[in-house]
Protein backbone atom coordinates (compact mmCIF):
# COMPACT_ATOMS: atom_id res chain seq x y z
CA UNK A 1 0.00 0.00 0.00
CA UNK A 2 1.22 3.46 -0.86
CA UNK A 3 0.31 6.69 0.93
CA UNK A 4 -1.02 9.57 -1.19
CA UNK A 5 2.41 11.28 -1.36
CA UNK A 6 4.21 8.05 -2.40
CA UNK A 7 2.35 8.00 -5.73
CA UNK A 8 5.22 9.40 -7.78
CA UNK A 9 6.31 9.14 -11.45
CA UNK A 10 7.45 5.71 -12.71
CA UNK A 11 5.40 3.87 -10.04
CA UNK A 12 2.79 1.38 -11.26
CA UNK A 13 -0.41 1.41 -9.22
CA UNK A 14 -3.82 -0.26 -9.32
CA UNK A 15 -6.59 2.22 -10.15
CA UNK A 16 -10.10 0.91 -10.90
CA UNK A 17 -8.66 -2.63 -11.03
CA UNK A 18 -6.19 -1.80 -13.84
CA UNK A 19 -2.44 -1.15 -13.76
CA UNK A 20 -1.60 2.50 -14.32
CA UNK A 21 1.84 4.07 -14.60
CA UNK A 22 2.18 7.43 -12.84
CA UNK A 23 3.29 9.98 -15.44
CA UNK A 24 3.31 13.11 -13.25
CA UNK A 25 2.47 13.96 -9.64
CA UNK A 26 2.26 17.21 -7.74
CA UNK A 27 1.52 17.47 -4.01
CA UNK A 28 0.05 20.82 -3.05
CA UNK A 29 -2.26 22.46 -0.52
CA UNK A 30 -5.07 24.87 -1.41
CA UNK A 31 -5.33 27.57 1.24
CA UNK A 32 -6.61 26.02 4.51
CA UNK A 33 -7.43 22.59 3.02
CA UNK A 34 -5.53 19.34 3.41
CA UNK A 35 -2.85 18.52 0.83
CA UNK A 36 -3.67 16.52 -2.29
CA UNK A 37 -1.54 14.74 -4.87
CA UNK A 38 -2.69 15.67 -8.38
CA UNK A 39 -1.51 12.94 -10.76
CA UNK A 40 -1.63 12.04 -14.41
CA UNK A 41 -1.95 8.28 -14.89
CA UNK A 42 -1.50 6.16 -18.03
CA UNK A 43 -3.30 2.83 -18.32
CA UNK A 44 -0.86 0.06 -19.21
CA UNK A 45 -3.68 -2.02 -20.74
CA UNK A 46 -5.43 0.56 -22.94
CA UNK A 47 -2.93 3.45 -23.13
CA UNK A 48 -5.49 6.08 -22.11
CA UNK A 49 -4.37 8.90 -19.83
CA UNK A 50 -6.49 10.06 -16.88
CA UNK A 51 -6.05 12.70 -14.20
CA UNK A 52 -6.78 11.80 -10.59
CA UNK A 53 -6.25 13.55 -7.25
CA UNK A 54 -5.38 11.51 -4.17
CA UNK A 55 -6.35 12.91 -0.76
CA UNK A 56 -4.35 12.48 2.46
CA UNK A 57 -6.66 9.66 3.60
CA UNK A 58 -6.27 7.66 0.34
CA UNK A 59 -4.25 4.44 0.25
CA UNK A 60 -3.20 3.05 -3.14
CA UNK A 61 -2.28 -0.53 -4.05
CA UNK A 62 0.92 -1.04 -5.99
CA UNK A 63 0.35 -3.24 -9.07
CA UNK A 64 1.71 -6.79 -9.02
CA UNK A 65 4.35 -6.41 -11.73
CA UNK A 66 7.28 -8.61 -12.66
CA UNK A 67 9.90 -8.49 -15.40
CA UNK A 68 10.97 -11.51 -17.41
CA UNK A 69 13.84 -11.72 -19.92
CA UNK A 70 12.78 -12.83 -23.41
CA UNK A 71 14.59 -13.08 -26.74
CA UNK A 72 13.13 -11.26 -29.75
CA UNK A 73 13.10 -13.58 -32.77
CA UNK A 74 11.43 -11.71 -35.64
CA UNK A 75 8.48 -9.53 -36.71
CA UNK A 76 5.90 -10.59 -39.29
CA UNK A 77 2.65 -8.83 -40.24
CA UNK A 78 2.45 -6.77 -37.05
CA UNK A 79 3.15 -9.71 -34.73
CA UNK A 80 6.39 -9.83 -32.80
CA UNK A 81 7.69 -13.32 -31.97
CA UNK A 82 9.60 -13.98 -28.75
CA UNK A 83 10.68 -16.93 -26.64
CA UNK A 84 11.69 -17.14 -22.98
CA UNK A 85 15.44 -16.96 -22.36
CA UNK A 86 16.92 -20.43 -22.96
CA UNK A 87 13.60 -21.99 -24.11
CA UNK A 88 13.38 -21.55 -27.91
CA UNK A 89 10.54 -24.08 -28.26
CA UNK A 90 8.13 -21.96 -26.17
CA UNK A 91 7.45 -19.23 -28.75
CA UNK A 92 4.77 -16.60 -28.26
CA UNK A 93 3.66 -13.38 -29.94
CA UNK A 94 3.16 -9.85 -28.70
CA UNK A 95 1.04 -7.47 -30.78
CA UNK A 96 2.42 -4.22 -32.18
CA UNK A 97 -0.07 -2.29 -30.00
CA UNK A 98 1.61 -3.56 -26.82
CA UNK A 99 5.12 -2.82 -28.08
CA UNK A 100 4.24 0.65 -29.41
CA UNK A 101 7.06 2.91 -30.65
CA UNK A 102 9.71 0.63 -29.14
CA UNK A 103 9.49 -1.61 -32.23
CA UNK A 104 11.65 0.73 -34.30
CA UNK A 105 14.68 0.03 -32.08
CA UNK A 106 14.31 -3.75 -31.60
CA UNK A 107 16.89 -6.07 -33.20
CA UNK A 108 16.31 -9.80 -33.78
CA UNK A 109 18.21 -12.14 -31.42
CA UNK A 110 18.49 -9.46 -28.72
CA UNK A 111 17.16 -10.07 -25.21
CA UNK A 112 14.72 -7.61 -23.64
CA UNK A 113 12.65 -7.52 -20.46
CA UNK A 114 8.86 -7.76 -20.75
CA UNK A 115 6.61 -6.27 -18.08
CA UNK A 116 4.10 -8.82 -16.79
CA UNK A 117 0.98 -7.83 -14.82
CA UNK A 118 -0.69 -10.50 -12.66
CA UNK A 119 -4.41 -9.73 -12.23
CA UNK A 120 -6.79 -10.89 -9.47
CA UNK A 121 -7.45 -14.19 -11.29
CA UNK A 122 -3.68 -14.95 -11.32
CA UNK A 123 -3.56 -14.50 -15.10
CA UNK A 124 -0.30 -13.09 -16.42
CA UNK A 125 -0.65 -10.35 -19.04
CA UNK A 126 2.32 -8.96 -20.96
CA UNK A 127 1.76 -5.22 -21.00
CA UNK A 128 5.02 -3.87 -22.39
CA UNK A 129 8.60 -4.35 -23.49
CA UNK A 130 11.39 -2.48 -21.69
CA UNK A 131 14.34 -1.52 -23.87
CA UNK A 132 17.58 -0.13 -22.48
CA UNK A 133 17.54 3.69 -22.38
CA UNK A 134 20.61 3.80 -24.65
CA UNK A 135 21.20 1.38 -27.50
CA UNK A 136 23.92 1.09 -30.14
CA UNK A 137 22.67 0.57 -33.71
CA UNK A 138 24.52 0.43 -37.01
CA UNK A 139 23.84 2.99 -39.76
CA UNK A 140 22.66 1.14 -42.88
CA UNK A 141 22.11 4.12 -45.22
CA UNK A 142 23.29 7.70 -45.01
CA UNK A 143 24.02 10.46 -47.50
CA UNK A 144 27.67 11.48 -47.65
CA UNK A 145 28.63 14.83 -46.16
CA UNK A 146 28.99 17.63 -48.72
CA UNK A 147 32.22 19.62 -48.49
CA UNK A 148 31.54 23.13 -47.20
CA UNK A 149 28.21 22.10 -45.64
CA UNK A 150 29.63 21.42 -42.18
CA UNK A 151 28.19 24.22 -40.10
CA UNK A 152 27.81 23.29 -36.46
CA UNK A 153 24.60 21.49 -35.64
CA UNK A 154 23.87 20.39 -39.21
CA UNK A 155 22.01 17.07 -39.37
CA UNK A 156 21.16 14.51 -42.04
CA UNK A 157 18.78 11.55 -42.14
CA UNK A 158 20.20 8.08 -41.63
CA UNK A 159 18.46 4.70 -41.84
CA UNK A 160 19.48 2.32 -39.08
CA UNK A 161 19.80 -1.49 -39.21
CA UNK A 162 16.31 -1.80 -37.67
CA UNK A 163 14.77 0.31 -40.45
CA UNK A 164 14.23 3.38 -38.24
CA UNK A 165 15.13 6.83 -39.56
CA UNK A 166 17.19 9.04 -37.29
CA UNK A 167 18.77 12.48 -37.70
CA UNK A 168 22.52 12.33 -37.11
CA UNK A 169 25.44 14.80 -37.47
CA UNK A 170 27.09 15.08 -40.89
CA UNK A 171 30.26 13.21 -39.85
CA UNK A 172 28.34 9.92 -39.37
CA UNK A 173 28.78 7.57 -42.34
CA UNK A 174 27.31 4.26 -43.48
CA UNK A 175 28.62 1.41 -41.35
CA UNK A 176 29.19 3.57 -38.26
CA UNK A 177 27.48 2.61 -35.01
CA UNK A 178 25.50 5.30 -33.20
CA UNK A 179 24.08 5.45 -29.68
CA UNK A 180 20.43 6.45 -29.48
CA UNK A 181 18.09 7.32 -26.63
CA UNK A 182 15.12 4.93 -26.94
CA UNK A 183 12.84 7.17 -24.84
CA UNK A 184 13.24 10.31 -26.96
CA UNK A 185 14.33 8.66 -30.24
CA UNK A 186 17.29 11.03 -30.55
CA UNK A 187 20.95 10.62 -31.45
CA UNK A 188 23.23 10.61 -28.38
CA UNK A 189 26.66 10.02 -29.84
CA UNK A 190 28.92 7.83 -31.90
CA UNK A 191 29.25 4.34 -30.40
CA UNK A 192 32.69 3.20 -29.33
CA UNK A 193 34.33 0.93 -31.87
CA UNK A 194 35.22 -2.37 -30.28
GITAMO-V235923 format. One record per backbone hydrogen bond with DSSP energy under -0.5 kcal/mol. NH is the residue of the N-H (numbers start at 1). CO is the residue of the C=O. If there is no record, write none. Layout:
# GITAMO-V235923
nh=NH co=CO
nh=NH co=CO
This chain:
# GITAMO-V235923
nh=2 co=60
nh=4 co=58
nh=6 co=3
nh=7 co=4
nh=8 co=6
nh=10 co=22
nh=11 co=8
nh=13 co=11
nh=13 co=20
nh=14 co=61
nh=15 co=13
nh=15 co=18
nh=18 co=15
nh=20 co=13
nh=21 co=42
nh=22 co=11
nh=23 co=21
nh=23 co=40
nh=24 co=40
nh=26 co=38
nh=28 co=26
nh=28 co=36
nh=31 co=29
nh=33 co=30
nh=36 co=28
nh=37 co=54
nh=38 co=26
nh=38 co=36
nh=39 co=37
nh=39 co=52
nh=40 co=24
nh=41 co=50
nh=42 co=21
nh=43 co=48
nh=44 co=19
nh=47 co=43
nh=50 co=41
nh=52 co=39
nh=54 co=37
nh=56 co=35
nh=58 co=55
nh=60 co=2
nh=63 co=12
nh=65 co=63
nh=66 co=116
nh=68 co=114
nh=70 co=112
nh=71 co=83
nh=72 co=110
nh=73 co=81
nh=74 co=81
nh=76 co=79
nh=79 co=76
nh=80 co=94
nh=81 co=74
nh=81 co=79
nh=82 co=92
nh=83 co=71
nh=84 co=90
nh=85 co=69
nh=87 co=84
nh=90 co=87
nh=91 co=89
nh=92 co=82
nh=94 co=80
nh=96 co=78
nh=98 co=95
nh=99 co=95
nh=100 co=96
nh=102 co=99
nh=103 co=100
nh=104 co=101
nh=105 co=102
nh=106 co=102
nh=106 co=103
nh=109 co=72
nh=110 co=107
nh=112 co=70
nh=113 co=130
nh=114 co=68
nh=115 co=128
nh=116 co=66
nh=116 co=114
nh=117 co=125
nh=118 co=64
nh=119 co=117
nh=119 co=123
nh=122 co=119
nh=125 co=117
nh=125 co=123
nh=127 co=115
nh=127 co=125
nh=128 co=115
nh=130 co=113
nh=131 co=129
nh=135 co=180
nh=137 co=135
nh=137 co=178
nh=139 co=176
nh=140 co=138
nh=140 co=159
nh=141 co=159
nh=143 co=157
nh=149 co=146
nh=154 co=151
nh=156 co=168
nh=158 co=166
nh=159 co=141
nh=160 co=158
nh=160 co=164
nh=161 co=138
nh=163 co=160
nh=166 co=158
nh=168 co=156
nh=168 co=166
nh=170 co=154
nh=172 co=169
nh=175 co=139
nh=176 co=173
nh=178 co=137
nh=179 co=189
nh=180 co=135
nh=181 co=186
nh=182 co=133
nh=182 co=180
nh=185 co=181
nh=186 co=181
nh=188 co=179
nh=189 co=179
nh=191 co=177
nh=194 co=192
